[in-house]
């Protein structure tokens, strides 16, 4: 886990729909190993201290209410 705080839209642990664009209002799923069990649906403008710089993953069901996707990393 990184101690650096950052936005979900810039994090490798953020997973969005296959054709979704990376934006503040795009909803997706946090797939960080420690947070994934909580099935947290977050926007690109959300953020936390589990931030890891990178490009988001993509999987169908990542923005569902509740999310139904499995982590792809």
C-alpha positions in Angstrom: 0.0 0.0 0.0 1.2 3.5 -0.9 1.1 6.2 1.7 0.5 8.7 -1.1 -3.1 10.0 -1.4 -4.5 10.2 -5.0 -7.6 10.3 -7.1 -9.2 7.1 -8.4 -9.1 8.2 -12.0 -5.3 8.0 -11.9 -5.1 4.8 -9.9 -4.4 1.2 -11.1 -6.9 -0.1 -8.5 -9.8 1.6 -10.1 -11.8 -0.6 -12.5 -14.3 0.8 -14.9 -16.6 -0.5 -17.7 -14.9 -1.6 -20.9 -15.9 1.4 -23.0 -16.1 4.0 -20.2 -13.9 7.1 -20.4 -11.6 8.1 -17.5 -13.4 11.2 -16.0 -14.3 12.7 -12.6 -17.9 11.5 -12.9 -17.2 8.0 -14.2 -18.2 5.3 -11.7 -16.2 2.2 -11.1 -15.0 -0.4 -8.6 -12.1 -0.3 -6.3 -10.1 -3.5 -6.8 -7.3 -2.9 -4.2 -6.7 -6.3 -2.4 -7.7 -4.9 1.0 -10.7 -2.8 -0.2 -12.2 -5.1 -2.8 -14.1 -7.3 -0.3 -16.1 -4.2 0.6 -17.4 -3.8 -3.0 -16.7 -0.1 -3.0 -18.2 1.8 -6.0 -16.4 5.1 -6.5 -16.1 8.0 -9.0 -13.0 9.1 -10.8 -13.0 12.1 -8.5 -12.9 9.9 -5.3 -9.5 9.1 -3.7 -7.7 7.5 -0.8 -4.4 6.5 0.6 -4.3 3.1 -1.1 -3.6 5.0 -4.3 -1.2 3.4 -6.8 -0.4 5.4 -9.9 -1.5 3.7 -13.1 -4.2 3.2 -15.7 -7.6 1.8 -14.6 -8.6 -1.8 -15.3 -11.7 -2.6 -17.3 -14.5 -5.1 -16.7 -18.2 -5.3 -17.4 -20.3 -4.7 -14.2 -17.7 -2.4 -12.6 -20.2 0.5 -12.4 -23.3 -1.6 -11.6 -25.3 -0.8 -8.4 -23.9 -2.8 -6.6 -20.8 -3.7 -8.7 -20.9 -7.2 -10.1 -17.5 -7.4 -11.8 -14.5 -9.4 -10.6 -11.1 -7.7 -10.3 -9.1 -8.0 -13.5 -5.6 -7.4 -12.0 
